[in-house]
Amino acid sequence: MDLNFLRIAVTLASLVLFLVLVAHTWSRRRMADHEAAALLPFADDDAPAPAAGANHNQGVKP
């Protein structure tokens, strides 16, 4: 077994994994999940904005 055989095997395994990922992503069973994920940026529009002086690093001393 030489280095070129290893390179071919890794390339083919990567191609197969990529095709499986594409098939999984575009399957009809995942459509509802994708539609829900597409609405996530708009989910918290009614939430109040944080205060201007809010300290987000509460456990860290300056």
KEDREN-58536 format. One record per residue: residue in three letters; x, y, z of N, C-alpha, C in turn. Coordinates in steps of 0.02 Angstrom, whole numbers. Layout:
BEGIN
ala,X,Y,Z,X,Y,Z,X,Y,Z
...
! end
This chain:
BEGIN
met,43,-59,0,0,0,0,45,62,0
asp,35,104,-49,76,164,-52,35,226,-34
leu,68,282,-35,36,345,-14,-21,365,-60
asn,-15,352,-125,-68,370,-172,-132,331,-158
phe,-127,268,-138,-186,229,-121,-221,260,-60
leu,-183,282,-11,-211,314,48,-246,379,29
arg,-216,418,-15,-246,481,-38,-312,468,-75
ile,-313,416,-117,-374,398,-153,-428,377,-105
ala,-410,337,-55,-459,313,-6,-489,371,34
val,-447,417,55,-471,475,94,-516,519,50
thr,-498,529,-13,-538,570,-58,-606,537,-71
leu,-607,472,-83,-671,438,-95,-714,437,-32
ala,-683,427,27,-722,428,89,-751,497,101
ser,-713,549,86,-739,618,94,-796,631,46
leu,-791,607,-15,-845,616,-64,-908,580,-41
val,-901,519,-17,-959,482,6,-991,516,66
leu,-951,539,114,-979,574,172,-1013,639,151
phe,-985,675,103,-1017,736,79,-1084,721,47
leu,-1088,669,6,-1151,651,-27,-1203,628,24
val,-1182,593,75,-1229,572,128,-1255,634,164
leu,-1211,682,178,-1232,743,212,-1282,782,170
val,-1269,787,105,-1315,823,60,-1382,788,58
ala,-1382,722,52,-1445,684,50,-1483,692,116
his,-1448,692,172,-1480,699,237,-1510,769,244
thr,-1473,819,222,-1496,889,228,-1557,902,185
trp,-1559,876,125,-1613,891,79,-1670,840,82
ser,-1670,795,131,-1725,747,134,-1790,780,156
arg,-1845,753,136,-1911,782,151,-1926,780,226
arg,-1898,731,261,-1910,726,334,-1880,784,372
arg,-1829,817,344,-1795,872,378,-1826,940,361
met,-1875,942,316,-1904,1005,292,-1934,1046,349
ala,-1969,1015,395,-1999,1051,451,-1945,1081,496
asp,-1891,1045,507,-1836,1071,547,-1804,1132,514
his,-1795,1129,448,-1765,1186,413,-1812,1247,413
glu,-1876,1236,407,-1923,1292,409,-1923,1325,478
ala,-1919,1285,531,-1915,1312,599,-1850,1350,609
ala,-1796,1324,583,-1731,1357,591,-1728,1422,552
ala,-1764,1426,496,-1765,1487,456,-1800,1544,493
leu,-1845,1527,540,-1881,1578,577,-1846,1599,642
leu,-1792,1567,660,-1757,1582,723,-1733,1655,729
pro,-1709,1687,676,-1688,1756,684,-1745,1804,703
phe,-1806,1784,691,-1863,1827,705,-1900,1807,769
ala,-1875,1758,805,-1911,1730,863,-1914,1778,922
asp,-1862,1817,935,-1860,1859,995,-1868,1933,979
asp,-1906,1950,928,-1915,2021,911,-1951,2059,966
asp,-1994,2026,1005,-2033,2061,1057,-1995,2065,1123
ala,-1938,2034,1129,-1899,2035,1191,-1867,2104,1199
pro,-1865,2131,1261,-1833,2196,1270,-1758,2193,1260
ala,-1730,2248,1237,-1657,2252,1227,-1623,2256,1294
pro,-1562,2231,1301,-1526,2236,1365,-1510,2309,1381
ala,-1504,2323,1445,-1488,2392,1467,-1420,2412,1440
ala,-1411,2477,1429,-1349,2502,1400,-1288,2487,1443
gly,-1295,2489,1508,-1239,2478,1553,-1237,2407,1581
ala,-1272,2361,1551,-1275,2293,1578,-1206,2260,1575
asn,-1188,2227,1629,-1124,2192,1633,-1135,2119,1615
his,-1109,2098,1559,-1119,2029,1537,-1067,1982,1567
asn,-1014,2008,1596,-962,1967,1628,-969,1974,1703
gln,-1021,1947,1731,-1036,1958,1801,-986,1925,1848
gly,-955,1871,1828,-908,1836,1873,-837,1860,1866
val,-823,1906,1821,-755,1928,1809,-745,1997,1839
lys,-690,2004,1878,-674,2070,1906,-628,2107,1859
pro,-640,2172,1851,-597,2210,1804,-528,2221,1829
! end
